[in-house]
Amino acid sequence: AMSARLVGYSSSEEDEEDSGARGGGAQGPPGASAARPRLPVPAGLPGDPDPEEAPSDDSARHGGRVRSFPHERGNWATHVYLPYLAQEEFLELLELLVARARTFVPAVAAMEEFHLSLSQCVVLRYHWIDPFVRSLRQRLAAFHRFFCVADQVKVYTNQNKTRTFIGLEVSAGHFQLLELVSEVDRVLEEFDLPTFYKNPSFHISLAWCVGDLSSKLEGQCLRELQDIVDEFEDSALLLRIQWEQIRCKSGNKYFSFPLR
């Protein structure tokens, strides 16, 4: 049941592995006929890895994570999200949660940056990035800042069950998040890319581990983690988050869309 309510997930270093990319959308411009020959992609585009840094599929080099689509020159892993800047108290809470989770699954590691996803990780061709970002900017321009409350501990796995996450699920602010996603989805559709999950469980991931360890983290562990959150000093205030901007990361480029 869990995987049905999954949210597209990406890590800070390498976002490419968890996209549910559809083969068709990433090949040529939207609506391009299959018969049309593909133009060669110019080598050495800005942001392309140098040959010696070119990503390899040696999963040991990225924490056991496995790509679900091949890395190809000129394909840029792209993700739209709300960035969350963790304050000191949040990091204290995180430390308590990770320490407790490790008593159940020793391999749990804290995330190094925090965000709430508004899209899956999708693949954009290099020459689509600017029009994609322009289209996003246009659609998101009218949105105001808003609050949401993220205070429900929940366990997630990525689509191909290669990683497990502990996250804080949103209990208030869901409606505004759905409104944002519907605009982002319309941009993704313009570019023939996969839209977000239906009935998403919006959350901020806190910690992760390799493999599907959800059965060990759910139940008793989850209850103890929720107690830690509920009893944390000022947790109600701490976990009421005001979102001020939306961000899009494409390859190594970041684009920011301030909320009004």
C-alpha atoms as one frame of an Amber mdcrd trajectory, in Angstrom:
protein
   0.000   0.000   0.000   2.882   2.309   0.798   4.333   2.464  -2.679   1.041
   3.739  -4.062   1.370   6.940  -2.023   5.028   7.436  -2.707   6.495  10.791
  -3.397   9.253  11.319  -5.953  12.446  11.324  -4.111  15.898  12.620  -4.808
  19.023  12.946  -2.742  21.296  15.923  -2.547  24.119  14.537  -4.688  22.645
  12.396  -7.339  19.026  12.787  -8.280  19.003  10.599 -11.279  18.246   7.235
  -9.811  14.664   7.520  -8.679  12.840   9.002 -11.596   9.949   7.156 -13.046
  11.007   8.579 -16.432   8.877   7.536 -19.373  11.040   6.495 -22.277   9.087
   8.525 -24.820   9.223  11.923 -23.231  12.969  12.193 -22.934  13.864  11.457
 -26.532  12.969  14.521 -28.590  10.823  17.651 -28.481   7.184  17.045 -27.483
   5.246  15.757 -30.447   8.350  14.911 -32.484   7.549  12.075 -34.835   9.422
   8.867 -34.183  10.680   8.835 -37.778  12.537  12.123 -37.478  16.297  11.564
 -37.095  17.695  12.719 -33.764  20.177  15.559 -33.950  23.526  14.807 -32.348
  23.856  16.462 -28.935  26.838  18.837 -28.818  29.557  17.460 -26.547  30.783
  19.302 -23.473  27.688  21.342 -22.633  28.053  23.472 -19.521  27.141  21.325
 -16.567  27.892  18.043 -18.296  30.286  16.012 -16.152  33.901  15.926 -17.342
  34.767  12.533 -18.785  36.710  11.557 -15.658  33.736  12.534 -13.503  31.185
  10.963 -15.787  28.673   9.087 -13.653  29.209   5.368 -13.669  26.639   2.872
 -12.555  28.922   1.520  -9.846  26.323   1.612  -7.102  28.982   1.414  -4.377
  29.972   4.959  -5.300  26.593   6.379  -4.457  25.521   4.596  -1.304  24.111
   1.529  -3.017  21.609   3.576  -4.995  20.636   2.258  -8.390  19.562   4.410
 -11.329  16.237   3.582 -12.882  17.201   5.308 -16.120  20.574   5.299 -17.876
  22.684   8.428 -17.674  23.099   9.866 -21.134  24.934  13.017 -22.180  22.499
  15.862 -22.632  19.909  14.280 -20.288  19.440  16.425 -17.189  17.832  15.043
 -14.048  15.270  17.672 -13.059  13.241  18.109  -9.862  10.830  20.800  -8.595
  10.576  21.229  -4.829  10.174  23.544  -1.850  13.535  23.958  -0.091  13.501
  23.823   3.726  16.310  25.539   5.603  16.789  23.634   8.826  17.280  25.697
  11.981  19.206  24.547  15.030  16.143  23.179  16.864  15.100  21.172  13.838
  18.574  19.606  13.674  18.352  18.758  17.393  15.045  16.994  16.781  16.558
  15.225  13.773  19.456  13.977  15.876  17.079  12.472  18.459  15.015  10.789
  15.740  18.018   9.327  13.920  19.548   8.022  17.178  16.263   6.254  18.039
  15.763   4.891  14.512  19.290   3.415  14.618  18.314   1.244  17.562  16.016
  -0.515  15.038  18.071  -0.112  11.810  21.740   0.757  12.489  22.387   1.907
   8.888  19.980   4.889   9.053  21.705   8.141   8.015  20.430  11.712   8.367
  19.678  13.691   5.208  22.012  16.623   4.656  19.445  18.897   3.072  15.699
  19.064   3.329  12.906  19.728   0.902   9.337  18.889   0.005   8.941  17.485
  -3.531   6.445  18.969  -5.998   7.527  16.732  -8.890   9.138  13.388  -9.490
  12.698  13.449 -10.736  12.280  13.648 -14.533  14.716  13.829 -17.457  14.999
  17.006 -19.519  17.051  17.440 -22.670  19.548  20.285 -22.299  17.795  22.576
 -24.806  14.474  22.220 -22.954  15.758  23.599 -19.656  15.241  27.306 -20.406
  11.735  26.952 -21.882  10.808  24.604 -19.015  11.966  27.121 -16.405  10.217
  30.004 -18.227   6.979  28.049 -18.262   7.311  27.221 -14.536   8.033  30.874
 -13.699   4.901  31.958 -15.523   2.622  29.426 -13.873   3.979  29.920 -10.358
   4.110  33.730 -10.433   0.689  34.204  -8.818   1.317  32.020  -5.750   1.564
  33.509  -2.276   3.630  32.326   0.664   1.810  29.843   2.859   2.280  27.705
   5.938   2.063  23.993   6.324   2.496  21.702   9.305   4.789  18.680   8.856
   4.525  16.667  12.068   3.505  13.085  11.238   6.395  10.607  11.128   6.064
   8.253   8.198   8.150   5.600   6.416   8.568   5.671   2.621  10.354   3.608
   0.008  11.406   4.831  -3.425   9.716   3.342  -6.483  12.100   0.488  -7.073
  12.430  -0.295  -3.346  16.194   0.355  -3.263  15.984   2.945  -0.483  13.841
   3.590   2.575  13.169   7.024   4.066  11.851   8.395   7.335   9.905  11.565
   6.687   7.623  14.114   8.309   4.285  14.063   6.512   2.238  17.225   6.089
  -0.912  17.317   8.242  -2.010  20.863   7.285  -1.408  22.818   4.088  -2.159
  19.868   1.801  -4.600  21.895  -0.319  -2.059  24.622  -1.204   0.532  21.955
  -2.029  -1.922  20.240  -4.389  -2.566  23.597  -6.096   1.173  24.054  -6.649
   1.541  20.498  -7.949  -1.303  20.989 -10.423   0.563  23.961 -11.960   3.877
  22.061 -12.022   2.048  19.087 -13.598   0.763  21.310 -16.404   4.341  22.355
 -17.214   5.479  18.699 -17.149   2.627  17.798 -19.522   3.725  20.528 -21.958
   7.084  18.757 -22.149   5.552  15.284 -22.270   7.101  14.335 -18.910   5.590
  12.203 -16.129   3.399  14.193 -13.738   3.391  13.835  -9.942   1.824  10.891
  -8.112  -1.934  10.839  -7.665  -2.920  11.352  -3.978   0.631  12.220  -2.949
   1.844  12.020   0.624   3.696  15.340   0.918   6.651  15.083   3.263  10.112
  16.245   4.213  12.560  13.350   4.318  14.781  13.306   7.404  16.828  10.120
   7.097  17.381   7.196   4.764  18.995   3.799   4.376  19.762   1.410   1.517
  17.245  -1.336   0.769  13.599  -1.833   1.730  13.674  -1.748   5.532  10.176
  -0.348   5.958   8.998  -3.408   7.913  11.676  -2.766  10.592  10.952   0.968
  10.804   7.166   0.767  10.875   5.204  -0.300  13.951   7.111   0.065  17.224
   9.900   2.215  15.792   7.452   4.590  14.109   5.433   4.970  17.332   8.563
   5.833  19.309   9.645   8.371  16.677   6.209  10.005  16.711   6.389  10.273
  20.526   9.755  12.043  20.220   8.227  14.553  17.778   5.116  15.117  19.902
   7.106  15.651  23.092   9.815  17.845  21.563   9.855  21.355  23.043   7.817
  23.773  20.918   7.332  21.087  18.283   4.016  22.633  17.175   5.785  25.908
  16.441   8.907  24.279  15.029   7.046  22.120  12.515   4.795  24.910  11.236
   6.755  25.883   8.157   6.367  28.965   6.005   7.359  28.324   2.398   8.968
  31.322   0.731  10.213  29.967  -2.582   9.980  27.096  -5.027  13.137  25.715
  -6.556  13.938  23.714  -9.652  17.201  21.791  -9.891  18.250  20.617 -13.335
  21.601  18.830 -13.477  23.851  21.220 -11.553  21.731  24.341 -12.200  19.313
  25.790  -9.635  16.401  28.100 -10.437  14.425  29.942  -7.782  10.812  31.135
  -7.897   9.943  33.389  -4.957   6.403  33.133  -3.565   4.693  36.497  -3.170
